[in-house]
Amino acid sequence: MSKRIILFGPLPPPYGGVATYMKALVANFGDTNIRVWTYGGLKPNDAKARFVAHRKLGTLWALLAEGRNARILDASHFHLEYPNLLLVPMWLVAKWGLRFEWYKNVHDGSLPKRYRNFSFLQRWLFHRAVNSVDKFVVVSEDLRRWLQEEIKVRQPVVVVPCLLPAPRNATSPLSSETKAQLEPYLSHVKRVCSIGVFFPSYGFRDVAEAV
């Protein structure tokens, strides 16, 4: 029997780098038998998607219901990049008990820099998580080198850039309010566009000021 495939990560709205990636990934899988677990934002109106209230231990109920022997591509932030004191141990115990495969999708290019300032507890959780991953999927060569050369991971690390091709028929009309807000931007011949969450460590403010 083939393994259940689960994509675990945020879907828009709100829009951000990982959410946009997840939306494109789901769209490009089309009608294949892929299960989606999403969190944050709005509950999806899609039978293939399960809303996971991770702050209320929803991850545990999702794992117990559908996670046994599954293969999970995990693009969440709370199991590795921002190790959560409760969610990381729960995930690792569930992995041991339910025997699912954990493919960790790492998007956060700020992780190597932030890791230097992790507390002792954060580092301990981080390394427990790293040791439990079956395979890493990262979005850049820099993350691959960091994991292999500095963190010394022994598992395979595959680079898959986050700029997936846009799904067909993905365009939707903009609201009049959005068009009005974009008008000054679209009036320029040269434009700079970036998608992501405006955390201070991500450096978007520096990019905006430079432009």
N, C-alpha and C positions, 0 to 999 in steps of 0.2 A: 504494500500500500504506500503511495507517495505521501510525503510529509505535507502537512498543512503549512502554507506560506503566509506569514503575517507581516505587514508593513506597519511599524509603530512610530508615529510621529504626528506633529501638528498639521492640521489642514486649515486653510484660510476660510473665513476671516478670523483673526486679523492676518494681514499679509506680512510675511517676513521671509528671510532667506530660506530657512528650512521648510516653512509652510509652502512656499512657491515650488521648491524642489519636490516635496511630497505630492503636491497636486499634479505636477508634470509626470512624476513616476507612476502614479495611479492611473492617469489618463493613458499613458503609453502601454500599460499592461492590458488595456481594453477589457475584453470580456473573459479573460482568464480567471481561474478560480483562486483569486488572491483575496485574503481577508485584510481589512484595514482597521487598526486601532488608532483613534485620534483623541486628543485632549486639548483643553483650552478653547476659547472662542465659543462658537455655536455648535449645538449637536447636529451632526450631519443628517440630512434627509436621504439616506441611502441604505438599503438593506445590507450591502456588503461592508458597511462601516459600523464599528462599535465605538461608542463614546466612552472614554475611560476617565473617570474623575480621580486622577492620580493623587490629588491632595486628600482624598477621603478613602485611600487604600483601594481605589478602583482597579489598580493594576493587579492586585492579588485576586480579585474576583474574576477578572478577565483571564488570568493565567489558569486558574482552577477550571474555568469553563471551557477554554479553547487552547490552552498552551501546552498540554502534554504532548511530548515528542514532536512539537512543531519546529519550524525554522523561522526565527524572528529577526527581521532586519530592523534594528532599533535606532531611530534617529532622535530619540529624546535627549534632553540635556541633563537629567537628574540622576542618571545611573553612572556617569563617568565625568563629564566635563564640569558639572557643578554637583559633586557627590552629596546626595542627601542622606542625612544621618539615619533616617528610618527606611527610605525606599531602597537604598543600595543593599543593606542586609536582607531585606525581604525578597528582593529580586534574586539574590544569590542563593538563598535557601530554597526558593521556588525552583530555580534552575537545577539544583541538585536533586530535588524531589520529583520534578516533572520531566526531567531529561530533555528539555528543549535545547535547540542549537541557538547560540547567541551571536548574531552578526552585528557588530557595533559600527554604526554609520557615524563617523566623526566629521562635523562641519566646521567646528569652531576654531578658526585660525588663531584666536587669541589664547588658546589653551596652553601652548608652551610658555608663553610669558606669564600667564596667571599662575601656572603650576609652581613657579618659583616662590610665590607668596602664599601657597597653601599652608594651612596649619598642620600640625602633626596628625590630628584626627582626619583631616581631609586627605592627606597623603596616604594614610593607612587605608581608608575606604577606597581611594583611587587605585591603589595597587592590588587590593583584593579584587576589585572589579576587573582590572586589566588581566589578571591571571585567570579569570573565569570566562573571558571572551573566547569564542571559537575562531572567529575571523574578523579582521578589521576592514572596513571600507571607508576610505578617507577621500577628501575632495581635492587634495593638493599633494605635490611631491614633498613640500616642506613638512607636512604632518606625517607623511610616511617616514621620512628620514628621522624626524624627532622620535617617533615611536620605536623605530628599529635601532637607532644609534644611541639615543639618550635614555629612553625608558627600557630598552633592551627586550622588547617583546619577542617572543619566539613564534607566535602565531603568524599565519600569512597576513600580509597587508596589501590590499588592492586599492589602486587609485582610480576613482570614478569622478570626473569633474562634475560639479553641481549644475552646470549649464546644460541641462537636458534639452533636446529639441522641443519646441512648443507643440502641444497637441493640436491636431487639426480642429477647426471650428471652435477654437478656444476664445476667440475674440467676443467681447460683449460691449454693447453701447455704454458710453460714459454718461453719467448724470450731468445735467446742466451746471450744477455746482462744481463738479470736478473739472469740467471743461473750462470754466471760468478761472479756476485756480491754476490750471496748466497753461493757460494762454500765454503768460509772459515767458514761460519755459520753452514752449513750442515755437515762439517767435524767433528764437536764436538759431543760426545755422549750425553752430557747434554746440553739442549738449553733452552733459555727463549724467549718467543715470546709475544708481546703485540701490540694491534691495537689501534690507536687513533691519535688525532691531537696534535702536540707538542707545546701546549701553556705552558708558564712557570708555571702557577698555577696547571697544571695537574701532575707535578712531574716526567715526563718521564726522564728528565736529571738525577734526583736523582737515579732512578731505574737503568739507564744505568751505572752510575758511581759505584753503589753498585755491579752490576754484574761484 
